[in-house]
Amino acid sequence: MFVLISKYLLRNKSERKSNVEALIGKEAIVDKDIDNSILKKGYIKVGPDYFTAVSERDEKIKEGTIVIIKKIEGNTAIVSIKK
């Protein structure tokens, strides 16, 4: 049985996303205002987790707004407002 599980895991290794890659495209809620104009990183909540975030388009995003994670740079999420 171990051999079968190992083969499955190794075969699909390239298809699995890393934790960071899995966040891209996910919805999040702004927990602390995001304001790039004053270099103020905000915070977003994705499920039970919190991440620092900046706006993709240098726009102010208020707490409670739903955003989409566009990419991750270091430990900061780059987000845009969900349309």
PyMOL CGO cylinders between C-alpha atoms (Angstrom):
from pymol import cmd
from pymol.cgo import CYLINDER

trace = [
    CYLINDER, 0.00, 0.00, 0.00, 2.86, 2.39, 0.83, 0.3, 1, 1, 1, 1, 1, 1,
    CYLINDER, 2.86, 2.39, 0.83, 4.29, 1.88, -2.65, 0.3, 1, 1, 1, 1, 1, 1,
    CYLINDER, 4.29, 1.88, -2.65, 0.99, 2.85, -4.27, 0.3, 1, 1, 1, 1, 1, 1,
    CYLINDER, 0.99, 2.85, -4.27, 0.66, 6.00, -2.18, 0.3, 1, 1, 1, 1, 1, 1,
    CYLINDER, 0.66, 6.00, -2.18, 4.29, 6.95, -2.84, 0.3, 1, 1, 1, 1, 1, 1,
    CYLINDER, 4.29, 6.95, -2.84, 3.84, 6.53, -6.59, 0.3, 1, 1, 1, 1, 1, 1,
    CYLINDER, 3.84, 6.53, -6.59, 0.71, 8.70, -6.51, 0.3, 1, 1, 1, 1, 1, 1,
    CYLINDER, 0.71, 8.70, -6.51, 2.43, 11.47, -4.54, 0.3, 1, 1, 1, 1, 1, 1,
    CYLINDER, 2.43, 11.47, -4.54, 5.53, 11.47, -6.73, 0.3, 1, 1, 1, 1, 1, 1,
    CYLINDER, 5.53, 11.47, -6.73, 3.54, 11.38, -9.95, 0.3, 1, 1, 1, 1, 1, 1,
    CYLINDER, 3.54, 11.38, -9.95, 1.44, 14.41, -9.01, 0.3, 1, 1, 1, 1, 1, 1,
    CYLINDER, 1.44, 14.41, -9.01, 4.24, 16.43, -7.40, 0.3, 1, 1, 1, 1, 1, 1,
    CYLINDER, 4.24, 16.43, -7.40, 4.41, 18.91, -10.29, 0.3, 1, 1, 1, 1, 1, 1,
    CYLINDER, 4.41, 18.91, -10.29, 0.62, 19.35, -10.25, 0.3, 1, 1, 1, 1, 1, 1,
    CYLINDER, 0.62, 19.35, -10.25, 0.44, 20.30, -6.57, 0.3, 1, 1, 1, 1, 1, 1,
    CYLINDER, 0.44, 20.30, -6.57, 0.63, 23.97, -5.61, 0.3, 1, 1, 1, 1, 1, 1,
    CYLINDER, 0.63, 23.97, -5.61, 2.79, 25.36, -2.84, 0.3, 1, 1, 1, 1, 1, 1,
    CYLINDER, 2.79, 25.36, -2.84, 1.05, 27.15, 0.02, 0.3, 1, 1, 1, 1, 1, 1,
    CYLINDER, 1.05, 27.15, 0.02, 1.85, 30.53, -1.54, 0.3, 1, 1, 1, 1, 1, 1,
    CYLINDER, 1.85, 30.53, -1.54, 0.70, 29.54, -5.02, 0.3, 1, 1, 1, 1, 1, 1,
    CYLINDER, 0.70, 29.54, -5.02, -2.55, 28.23, -3.57, 0.3, 1, 1, 1, 1, 1, 1,
    CYLINDER, -2.55, 28.23, -3.57, -3.40, 31.73, -2.26, 0.3, 1, 1, 1, 1, 1, 1,
    CYLINDER, -3.40, 31.73, -2.26, -3.29, 33.39, -5.68, 0.3, 1, 1, 1, 1, 1, 1,
    CYLINDER, -3.29, 33.39, -5.68, -6.81, 34.01, -6.96, 0.3, 1, 1, 1, 1, 1, 1,
    CYLINDER, -6.81, 34.01, -6.96, -8.40, 33.48, -3.54, 0.3, 1, 1, 1, 1, 1, 1,
    CYLINDER, -8.40, 33.48, -3.54, -10.81, 35.94, -1.98, 0.3, 1, 1, 1, 1, 1, 1,
    CYLINDER, -10.81, 35.94, -1.98, -9.82, 37.65, 1.25, 0.3, 1, 1, 1, 1, 1, 1,
    CYLINDER, -9.82, 37.65, 1.25, -11.33, 40.29, 3.49, 0.3, 1, 1, 1, 1, 1, 1,
    CYLINDER, -11.33, 40.29, 3.49, -9.44, 43.42, 4.46, 0.3, 1, 1, 1, 1, 1, 1,
    CYLINDER, -9.44, 43.42, 4.46, -8.92, 43.39, 8.23, 0.3, 1, 1, 1, 1, 1, 1,
    CYLINDER, -8.92, 43.39, 8.23, -6.94, 46.66, 8.41, 0.3, 1, 1, 1, 1, 1, 1,
    CYLINDER, -6.94, 46.66, 8.41, -7.13, 49.48, 5.83, 0.3, 1, 1, 1, 1, 1, 1,
    CYLINDER, -7.13, 49.48, 5.83, -4.62, 49.31, 2.96, 0.3, 1, 1, 1, 1, 1, 1,
    CYLINDER, -4.62, 49.31, 2.96, -3.11, 52.64, 1.87, 0.3, 1, 1, 1, 1, 1, 1,
    CYLINDER, -3.11, 52.64, 1.87, -0.05, 52.48, -0.39, 0.3, 1, 1, 1, 1, 1, 1,
    CYLINDER, -0.05, 52.48, -0.39, 0.23, 56.28, -0.60, 0.3, 1, 1, 1, 1, 1, 1,
    CYLINDER, 0.23, 56.28, -0.60, 1.72, 56.47, 2.89, 0.3, 1, 1, 1, 1, 1, 1,
    CYLINDER, 1.72, 56.47, 2.89, 3.54, 53.15, 2.68, 0.3, 1, 1, 1, 1, 1, 1,
    CYLINDER, 3.54, 53.15, 2.68, 1.01, 51.69, 5.08, 0.3, 1, 1, 1, 1, 1, 1,
    CYLINDER, 1.01, 51.69, 5.08, 0.56, 47.98, 4.63, 0.3, 1, 1, 1, 1, 1, 1,
    CYLINDER, 0.56, 47.98, 4.63, -2.81, 46.66, 5.59, 0.3, 1, 1, 1, 1, 1, 1,
    CYLINDER, -2.81, 46.66, 5.59, -3.88, 43.21, 6.65, 0.3, 1, 1, 1, 1, 1, 1,
    CYLINDER, -3.88, 43.21, 6.65, -6.13, 40.67, 4.99, 0.3, 1, 1, 1, 1, 1, 1,
    CYLINDER, -6.13, 40.67, 4.99, -7.76, 37.57, 6.37, 0.3, 1, 1, 1, 1, 1, 1,
    CYLINDER, -7.76, 37.57, 6.37, -7.92, 34.36, 4.34, 0.3, 1, 1, 1, 1, 1, 1,
    CYLINDER, -7.92, 34.36, 4.34, -9.78, 31.72, 6.29, 0.3, 1, 1, 1, 1, 1, 1,
    CYLINDER, -9.78, 31.72, 6.29, -8.19, 31.70, 9.76, 0.3, 1, 1, 1, 1, 1, 1,
    CYLINDER, -8.19, 31.70, 9.76, -4.91, 33.28, 8.56, 0.3, 1, 1, 1, 1, 1, 1,
    CYLINDER, -4.91, 33.28, 8.56, -3.79, 36.92, 8.39, 0.3, 1, 1, 1, 1, 1, 1,
    CYLINDER, -3.79, 36.92, 8.39, -1.32, 38.38, 5.88, 0.3, 1, 1, 1, 1, 1, 1,
    CYLINDER, -1.32, 38.38, 5.88, 0.15, 41.82, 5.24, 0.3, 1, 1, 1, 1, 1, 1,
    CYLINDER, 0.15, 41.82, 5.24, -1.17, 43.31, 2.01, 0.3, 1, 1, 1, 1, 1, 1,
    CYLINDER, -1.17, 43.31, 2.01, -0.75, 46.19, -0.42, 0.3, 1, 1, 1, 1, 1, 1,
    CYLINDER, -0.75, 46.19, -0.42, -2.97, 47.33, -3.26, 0.3, 1, 1, 1, 1, 1, 1,
    CYLINDER, -2.97, 47.33, -3.26, -2.09, 46.31, -6.81, 0.3, 1, 1, 1, 1, 1, 1,
    CYLINDER, -2.09, 46.31, -6.81, -3.35, 49.64, -8.18, 0.3, 1, 1, 1, 1, 1, 1,
    CYLINDER, -3.35, 49.64, -8.18, -2.18, 51.96, -5.39, 0.3, 1, 1, 1, 1, 1, 1,
    CYLINDER, -2.18, 51.96, -5.39, -5.76, 52.51, -4.28, 0.3, 1, 1, 1, 1, 1, 1,
    CYLINDER, -5.76, 52.51, -4.28, -6.98, 52.86, -0.71, 0.3, 1, 1, 1, 1, 1, 1,
    CYLINDER, -6.98, 52.86, -0.71, -8.95, 49.82, 0.38, 0.3, 1, 1, 1, 1, 1, 1,
    CYLINDER, -8.95, 49.82, 0.38, -11.12, 50.04, 3.48, 0.3, 1, 1, 1, 1, 1, 1,
    CYLINDER, -11.12, 50.04, 3.48, -11.54, 47.44, 6.20, 0.3, 1, 1, 1, 1, 1, 1,
    CYLINDER, -11.54, 47.44, 6.20, -14.29, 44.95, 5.37, 0.3, 1, 1, 1, 1, 1, 1,
    CYLINDER, -14.29, 44.95, 5.37, -13.74, 45.09, 1.59, 0.3, 1, 1, 1, 1, 1, 1,
    CYLINDER, -13.74, 45.09, 1.59, -13.48, 41.79, -0.26, 0.3, 1, 1, 1, 1, 1, 1,
    CYLINDER, -13.48, 41.79, -0.26, -10.31, 41.55, -2.34, 0.3, 1, 1, 1, 1, 1, 1,
    CYLINDER, -10.31, 41.55, -2.34, -8.66, 39.05, -4.68, 0.3, 1, 1, 1, 1, 1, 1,
    CYLINDER, -8.66, 39.05, -4.68, -5.05, 37.99, -4.10, 0.3, 1, 1, 1, 1, 1, 1,
    CYLINDER, -5.05, 37.99, -4.10, -3.18, 38.68, -7.35, 0.3, 1, 1, 1, 1, 1, 1,
    CYLINDER, -3.18, 38.68, -7.35, 0.34, 37.66, -6.33, 0.3, 1, 1, 1, 1, 1, 1,
    CYLINDER, 0.34, 37.66, -6.33, 2.66, 37.23, -3.38, 0.3, 1, 1, 1, 1, 1, 1,
    CYLINDER, 2.66, 37.23, -3.38, 5.95, 39.12, -2.98, 0.3, 1, 1, 1, 1, 1, 1,
    CYLINDER, 5.95, 39.12, -2.98, 7.98, 37.96, -0.02, 0.3, 1, 1, 1, 1, 1, 1,
    CYLINDER, 7.98, 37.96, -0.02, 5.48, 37.79, 2.82, 0.3, 1, 1, 1, 1, 1, 1,
    CYLINDER, 5.48, 37.79, 2.82, 3.12, 40.44, 1.41, 0.3, 1, 1, 1, 1, 1, 1,
    CYLINDER, 3.12, 40.44, 1.41, 0.00, 39.80, -0.66, 0.3, 1, 1, 1, 1, 1, 1,
    CYLINDER, 0.00, 39.80, -0.66, -0.70, 42.07, -3.62, 0.3, 1, 1, 1, 1, 1, 1,
    CYLINDER, -0.70, 42.07, -3.62, -4.47, 42.49, -3.86, 0.3, 1, 1, 1, 1, 1, 1,
    CYLINDER, -4.47, 42.49, -3.86, -7.19, 44.19, -5.88, 0.3, 1, 1, 1, 1, 1, 1,
    CYLINDER, -7.19, 44.19, -5.88, -10.81, 44.94, -5.04, 0.3, 1, 1, 1, 1, 1, 1,
    CYLINDER, -10.81, 44.94, -5.04, -13.22, 42.22, -6.13, 0.3, 1, 1, 1, 1, 1, 1,
    CYLINDER, -13.22, 42.22, -6.13, -15.44, 43.52, -8.93, 0.3, 1, 1, 1, 1, 1, 1,
]
cmd.load_cgo(trace, "trace")
